[in-house]
Amino acid sequence: MNDSYLKFANSPFGARLARSLGLPKPEVLRRYRADRPEFDGLVAIGAGREPRLLEALANLVASIGVTSVAHESAGLWMPLAHRHGLMTGRFQPAEAGSQGKLAALLFDASGVEDSSQLAPLHAFFHDTLRSLGKCGRIVVLGRPPEACASPRQWTAQRALEGLTRSLGKEARRGITANLVYVARGAEGSAEATLRFFLSPRSAYVSGQVVRIDAGAPGRPAAAAGAPTSPTSPAFDWSQPLAGRRAVVTGAARGIGASIASVLAAEGAHVIGIDIPSARDALDATLRQLNGTALAFDIAAPEAPAQIAAALDEQGVDIVVHNAGITKDKTIAKMTDAAWQSVIDINLGAQERIDDALLAAGILRDGGRIIGVSSISGIAGNPGQTNYATSKAGVIGRVQSMASQLRARGITINAVAPGFIETQMTAKIPLTIREAGRRMNSMSQGGQPVDVAQTIAWLAHPGSAGVTGQIVRVCGQSLIGA
């Protein structure tokens, strides 16, 4: 679906009019394209007291092949960069007014142990933010507050969330800002997450807080000879899901078809599931991806057993629960059938399918479960008590099952989309649709591919330390913020 205002505001006349009237001017977001470099430009590095993650950042910069400059707060970066053979220099605050010089800002706050040590964050972003180009990236790194040794350290690390979310709302111009808490011992497991947040793949993901656990669970099995670890020199970052099998429900069209497409592009064999009445669209989608189409009604009592039987011979590594419906009415006008069908398809079916796949060992150890929740499940929405209940339940599944699945090395996470441009949102009344588009830091709706790319990151073998997380794909929506 087209956003006419986005196009108008980025035309020469529209841009002048928006500026003169003080109207929002959404940036045309830079999204991932296979024919363009994923990483380029200059990255500025900053650090607080006794940074513990600079080594991980040096490995990342070397891996993605960008040039770095060190802010004065990161005094240890220069010798470290030279040891890694990196192209680097010093950031000059006098150049802060030079728009677009920088592609990303990275700050290591892992050593901050007291609120009195937060000052370097101000110095770094004060000096560098105006040099960050359109669709730039901000990533702050810290330690999980709940694992801190003292209340003061917990306090200081928790403060990073307010800073990061505020930066995302101040920066505008398509810039994203995210916070990654890296547990002690998980430093070597951060690259896949940092790559995602620095790349165009995360164009509509901002204001998020992600934790990377230590003692990363096992990785999914892969085809014979395919390297399973991102630390392997032979690992192919362009095909990280090579040899994996992925199930996507609701795959015939819309967000589900986009998820299937992105997972296939990253090397997975995709098994798409949708209702029998959508069989033609499902077959067409999966045929283009050299995938497998299965026509099942996931709400049917016999569906979990049928799906398990269809997958039993080879098993699967990734399960994406995307299928969902809406039947909107205020609760006073909502029928029992409308309530129950939404709960059953959006939530109950996920529980029953996972129970069947886990009990039979069809979802292999080291696998991934990813649910599609919604901003409505976080903030609620009038006229959607059934939908919001089901999507909040998806969040509950993630939070309750993460520790149970850890013993098998299986991660479980969810994405919570905001306003995404789909056939469903195209039917929303114009005024409500425009409000949904503009009430976020990007001042626009997201695309199905934004949800799909986030799911692909959570399915990545390098995301083994990311579990029990809810990641909003909402352009940093003001709803439920």
Secondary structure, 3 states (H helix, E strand, C coil): CCCHHHHHHCCHHHHHHHHHHCCCCCCCCCCCCCCCCCCCCEEEEEECCCCCCHHHHHHHHHHHCCEEEECCCCCCHHHHHHHCCCCEEECCHHHCCCCCCEEEEEEECCCCCCHHHCHHHHHHHHHHHHHEEEEEEEEEEECCHHHCCCHHHHHHHHHHHHHHHHHHHHHCCCCEEEEEEECCCCHHHCHHHHHHHHCHHHCCCCCCEEEECCCCCCCCCCCCCCCCCCCCCCCCCCCCCCCCEEEEECCCCHHHHHHHHHHHHCCCEEEEEECHHHHHHHHHHHHHCCCEEEECCCCCCCHHHHHHHHHCCCCEEEEEECCCCCCCECCCCCCHHHHHHHHHHHHHHHHHHHHHHHHCCCEEEEEEEEEECCCHHHHCCCCEHHHHHHHHHHHHHHHHHHHHHHHHCCEEEEEEECCECCHHHHCCCHHHHHHHHHCECCCCCECHHHHHHHHHHHHCHHHCCCCCCEEEECCCECCCC
